[in-house]
Amino acid sequence: MKDHILVVDDEKSVRESQALLFRASGYDVSTAENGLDALLQLKTPNLPDLVISDLNMPHMSGFELLSVLRRRFPQISVIASS
């Protein structure tokens, strides 16, 4: 089974180019345009192995998202980007 990465970024071009690069490297990739969208995706049984999140986003910042991830999903690795 492929490792699953969730890319969270409000800039569509950044989100899509990161997803493209990771898919080309053999990863299963999903994307979210903000922290709230990312949390909604985490309600599915297929949790990502890694979340890569922008820090400065509308609706829910990456800081807030990563705080929630640490508390509710400690098994998910995270990378913050800016």
Steps between C-alpha positions, in 0.01 A plus 500: 500500500629845407570763763227763506583874514248780560617834356326804653551840334266782407698575183370266231822503294714406801257229610476347153872512423590336832236232438637439151856461629402259775281292266788478254711365787244225564297643788123502536413871535190692600469876532312755708473875448493593869509355851125448523497308172790288627317414824193395302718262297634348822151368581555220249653165600796555263716732712813643340844396620624857459339846489692783333333828587551863415496712815328813367150413374151647536222339711744291705873565505755228467600567862144420614480194276830359624391557861182298440695228319745462790215456748255287300727313258843461665582210265504734194835660420488869408711748307429874519590718204494871447 
